[in-house]
Amino acid sequence: MGIKLTIQRYEIFNKVVQLQNITNAGNELNLTQSAVSHAIKSLEEELGLHLLIRNRSGIRLTSEGEIIHKHTLAVMHSHHLLLQEASALNELENGIIRIGTFASVTTHWLPMILKEFKRKYPQITVEIYDNDYENLEAAVQSGELDCCFTIASSKKCIDFHPLHKDKLFCIVSNESELRMQQKMRLEQLEMYPLIKPKKGWDHETATFFSEHNINPIVKYEVSDDQSIIALVQANLGINIRPELVLKGAPDGITALEFEKEACRIIGLGMTKQTSHATKNFAAIVKKLFKTI
């Protein structure tokens, strides 16, 4: 079996696992459903293992498939790096880099970054993936992504390169009595209902509450920033939001500083095995937004 065909089967297998659907995987890879099914079947026959379970709810990995999937991701990541390095050695700045990001960075940083990157490296394609910090970091570690924007924490499975200190504010409705205060006292966070981001999107607030031993009264849990702000506008609770999220925020809310400065540190997460193109991307990000 040729190397090229083997790599293609790994790519197909990984895409089916990612999307949990053969038809959708085929559409993304410009392949027919039968071609995808054939590739999966031939891979299973070559390995002598049953990799996928198909049922009405979709497709999931068998226990053997979970182990094989980790290896195919690693192989595809190494293949991706090989092609990037070959391009660099041939002085051909082309290829693909896959960037993980979250909403506020996507909105306020990425347009400027991508514009500058395209100007310098017009032949390199950038693919963008949105998710929460934990999933983005796991995708970088597994090789699904080349790098990601994330925030500083004590538990990191990848290398973290700090860029910017993003100040935290308590946002309240303009109908709230709190809006007249100069600053928010920490003990007040236990006195008013809190609109809390859902798990996976709440790292900075959870860390803040833990550090200051605060037990908030959680009224609602939502993930989308705009939904959170809308609920605060309606005076249904208070929330803690970073400064970057509040850029261009609508009327109807007031952002209060805390008595003690609070912030999240935004940075880039990468592995030590970083492609030439990813290093170029990181250099542009640091040039434009590194303030630490």
N, C-alpha and C positions, 0 to 999 in steps of 0.2 A: 504494500500500500504506500503510495507516494506521500512525502512530507506535506506537500501543499494540500492534498485531499484530507489528510489527518487533521491539519490545522483548521480547515474549513468545517470539519465535523465537530471539532471542539467548539468552534464559534457558534455553530447551529445549536449544539447541546446547551451551551451557556445561555444563549438567547431564549430558548424554550423554557429553561429553568427560571430566568428572570421574569418573563412575561406569563408563565404558567399557561401558555396557549400556543398550539402548533401553528394555527392560521395566522395569528398576530406576529409570531416569530418569522414566518415566511414573508409576510408583508414588509417587515422592517428590513429583511435581508434580500428582498426581491427574489424570493424563491417560491415555488408552488408548494402547496400543502403536502403533496406526495413526495416531493424532493426532500422536505424536512423530515417527514416520517421515515423515508428510506435511509437518510443519514443517521438518524437515531438508532434505527434497527441494525444497521451495519456496524455502528460503534458498539452496541450491546453484544453483537455476535463476535466481534473481534476480541472484546474483553472477557466474554463468557459470563457477563453479569446482567442482571435486570436492573436498569437504572431509574426508570420512571414508572409511576403508577398513574393510570388515566382513569378518571371517574367523572361523574356529572358536574362536580364543582370545579374541575380543571385538572391540572397536572401537578404532581408533587414527586419529590425524590424518594427513592427507597433508601434504606440505611446504607446500602453499598453505594448508591448514587450520590449520597451526601459526601462520602469520602472521595469518590472520583471527581465530583464537582470542584472540590478544593484544589485538586491537582490540575484540572483543565483550566481553571482560572489562573493558576500560577504559570502554566505553559503559555497561555495567551498573553499574559502580562510580559513574560520574557520575550515572546515573539514580537510584541509591540515595541519593547525597548530595543531589540535588535534592529528593527526596521528604522527606528528613529536615529539610532547611532550610525547606521549605514548611510542614511541621508546626510547626517552631519559630516561624516568622513568624505562624502562625495560633494560636499559644499552645496547640497540641495536642501534648502530649508522648507521641507514639506512634511506631510504626515497629519496625524490626528492627535489631539490631546483632549482628555476627558476631565472636566472640572466639576467638582461638587460645590454647591453654594446654598445659601439660605436667603429668605425673602428680602431682608433689608440690604444685604450686600448686592443681590441681584438687581435691585431697584436703583440704588444710589452709587454703587462702585463699578459694576460690570460694564455699563455702556462706555464709560471713559477708558476702562482697561482694554476692552475688545477693540475699540476704535484705534488705540495706539498699537495694540498687538497686530491688528490687520495691516496697519500702515507699514510696520517693520517686517512682518512675516506673512505676506499675502497668500502664500501657498499652503499655510498650515490651517487646518480646519479645527475649530474649537467646538466640542460638544458640551452642553451644560445640563447638569442634573441637580434638581432641587430636592432636599430632604432635611431631616433634623441632624444635629451634630453627631450623634452616636452612629446613625446609619451611614453618614458620609465618611466618617473615620474608618468604619468597618470596611466600606467599599474600597477605600484607598489601601488599607492593609491587605485586602484580598487581591488587589490588582485590577478591580473593576474600574476604578478611577485613578488618574495620575496624581491628582492633588485635590485638596478641598479647602474652602474657607471654613474655619471653625473657631472655637473660643478656648482660652486657656482653662485647664483643670488639672487636678492632681493625678488624674488617671488618664494617661495617654498611651495608646498602642502604636502611635506613629510619631515622627519628629514634628515638633511644633515651632513655627517661626513667627514670633509676635510682630504685629504691625501697628495696631492702634488701640488706644484706651478709649472705650465707648462708655460715657457716663450714664448711670442709671437715675431715673426720675420716678417719683410717684405721680401718676396722672389721676386727676379728679375732675368731676363734672363742674362746669361753671355754675351749676345750681347748688353745688355742695358748699357747706359752711367752711370747708377746708381751704377753698380757693383763696381766702383772704390771708392765709398764713404766709410767712416768708419762707419757712422751711418745714419739712415734715419730721416729726419726732418718731423715733422707732417704736415707742410703745403705742402710738396711734394706729399702727398697722394691725394691732390685735383688737381694735375697737370698731373697725368699719368692715363691711363685707368686701371680700376680695374676688376679683375676676381673675382666675388663674389659668395660665396656658396648660394644655394637656401634657401628660407625661411624654418626654422626648423633646418637647419644645420649651420646657420650664427650667432648664439648667441654671441660668443666672439667678432666677428668683428663688429656686430651691436652695442654691448655695448661699444666697443672701440671708434667707430665713434661718438656715442652719448656723451660719457664722454668728448671728446675733440672737440665737435662741428664741426666735419668734414663732408663735403658733397662730397663724392667721385664721380668720373665719372665711372659709371658701364658699362662695355663693354659686358661681358658675365656672365651668372649665371649657375653654375653647382654644383652638390653635391659631386661627387666622388673626393677624394683627389688626386688620380693619374691623373685624367683628368685635374684638376686644375693645377697640376705641369707641365703636358705636354703643356698646353696652355702658361704657364709662360716661359717654355723652348723655345717655339717658338717666344718669345718676343711679344706676343699679349696683354700683360698687366702685372700688378703686383698683388700680393695677400698677405694676412696676414695669416700665418700658425703657429700653436703651435710647440714647439720643439719636442714633442713626434711624431707628424706627419712627421717631417722632418728626423727622424732617418732612415738611409739607403736610403735617397733620391738620385735619380740618378744625374749624372753629368749634367751640363748645366744650373744650377741655383746658385744664391748666396743669402745667408740669411743675411740680414742686421738687426742689433739691432736698436731699437728706441732710440731717445735722452732721453726720459723718459721711464723707465722700464714698460713693459706691460706684463700681464700674465693672464692665466685662472687657476682657482683652481679646480682640479679634486678631486672628493670624492665619497663616497657611499651614495645613497639615500635609506632610509628604513622607515617603519612605526614603531610606538611604539610597535605594536603587531608583534614581530619577532620570528620565530621558532628557536628551539635549533640549528638545522643544519645551518640556515642562520647566527646565531651568530658565529658559528664555522668558517664559510666561511669568515665573516667579520674580525675575529681575524687574520686569515692567511693573508688576504689582507693587513691589517694594519702592520703586522709584516714585510712583504716583501717590501711595497711601501710607508708607511707613512713617510713623511719627514717634515711635518708641525707640 
